[in-house]
């Protein structure tokens, strides 16, 4: 059973803060293991990747090409059922439309000193996309990572996905073909991240790695950051629902379980301003768990990390929500638009009773790669801008140079950087003081 909190109690703040700090990871120290794998891949390249793939995925790949005759992306894509293809196509087009609308504009202006200033946006040259593979089927992960990169204009998109025993879901393969993946390698784990970051004889290294994975993948991304860019260090999934008396308890219970079923480390929290709703949701969760094929996993998550919070009013609920900074936040209330301005920290917000988080996972068009573990306090979900870089541009006319030079010269002298000072003074036939 989930834990219950009452925001009106004096001890609530300390007790709830302690609850949020509880460890939700795997409990395993994977840093040393990942470090060893990455060093091995960096030193031995494809040979190391092939050995780890045989060991962990029971799949033989060619060390030179990192390919397997048993895993053909296009042949697998052809096995995807037509109705599922149609759903993938529909999701693809909505994701493409949403991210196309995010495209930023170049800008330029001339200031009062006569200096032209501005910025330009340019796409990354290469991106590696990690997709959970095997018998698990997450075509939505392919679309959410590849489609924005394509729209941004990334030249080269390399997808990696583990294929244990040569198994890769046809839906994942079809989504990759539909989205326009340029290269594919049936590899996974820390070794795949290492191959993307360091390169092998046949796989040129990429500039950025994006996409979800297990604890080993997340740790590998953490360790290669700096050599390459990454999207985020993804933690366990999270959902927070704020509900009032207009909420349907069965709907809310289903929404909470939609994240709990991901992993025993996932977290589902309900904040309600109506205690009867909270009680009804709790009862419905227990009932729905009995009929879920993922019920055992979801129950472990709900019992270990779930919570129901009774709040005196919506303002208090919003304050608690900002403290949680959840990956997903549903406002299942009569007037979500009125509360939205009070929400400062959340990965994605879902407004009203007919916008379950599950829609956002697949077909609203918004990206489902979102900050977890309270990272919404300082970061955003994946978007078109994650595959672009902003370059500043400036040009000084002779008059503009004359206006700026004295202050630049004085600052260079104050910082005791004579070459900086000379680079300014030499243009004005004036020696630094």
Protein Blocks (a to p, Z undefined) as FASTA:
>chain_A
ZZdddfkbmklmmmmmmmmmpccbeopafklmmmmmmmmmmmnmmmmmmmmmmmmnopac
dfklopafklcfklmmmmpcfklmmmmmmmmmmmmmmmmmmpccddddddfkopacdddd
dddfbdcddddehjbdcfklmmmmmmmmmmnopabdcdddddehhiacfklmmmmmmnop
abdcddehjklmmmmmnopfklccdfbdcddddfklmmmmmmmgojaccfbdcddddddd
dddfkbcfklmmmmmmmmmmmpmkbccddddfbfklmmmmmmmmmmmmmmpmklmmmmmm
mmmmgccdddfbfklmmmmmmmnopabdcdddfblmlmmmmpmbdfbdcedjklcfklmm
mmnopacbdceehllmmpccddfklmcccdddddddfklmmmmmmmmmmmmmmnopaklm
mmmmmmnopacZZ
